[in-house]
Each structure stands twice: as structure tokens, then as C-alpha cells.
Amino acid sequence: MDKLAGRLITRAGAWALVVAVGALALNHWNVVPIDKLPGLVDVLYVYVALNTAAACPFIYLERRARVSPQAICPQCGKRLETFLSFKCADCGTIEFKK
């Protein structure tokens, strides 16, 4: 249940970031002038900067936690990511036959 809630929060945060960047892009090209609302553009720029700065370490740590120290790629010898399947950065998804 905690993983599901974490994924939902991550997806909602990603979509909010996409909406904020989209709104800033539309404002930049004068398609939708949101700068008529006082301070909204500044708030969106601060939100995008803080969200990006805060998310980068978490993305790095999450990816690092998924890499298994025990699972080694039989083709190239790199460590494998173990998230629902075994995945090598160079070789792709590894299929282990039973």
C-alpha cells in the first residue's frame, strides 16, 4: 500500500511539474498570458526550480536502491536493476530461463 501511495504521489508531482512548465511555455510564447495575474509567473518559476532541485537527489537514491549488488549481468558483468525484472544498462532486459 505504501508503494502504491508513493507512486501516486510521484505521478501527481510529475504531472504538476509538466503543467507548470507548460503554463510557463505558453506564457513565454504569449499564447496564454498568465502574467496578468500578479506574481503567478514568479511562483511557477520558483516551483519548477525547487521541484527540480528537490527531485534530483530522490531520483538518484531511488535508482541506486534498485541496483542489486548481488545480481550481475552474465553478458557484460555490470550490476542489474531489480525493479519488476532484471535490467542491464548496456544489454537491456535479462531473461533468466528456469
Long-range contacts (C-beta under 8 A, 24 or more apart in sequence): 13-51, 13-55, 16-51, 17-48, 17-51, 17-52, 20-44, 20-47, 20-48, 20-51, 21-48, 24-48
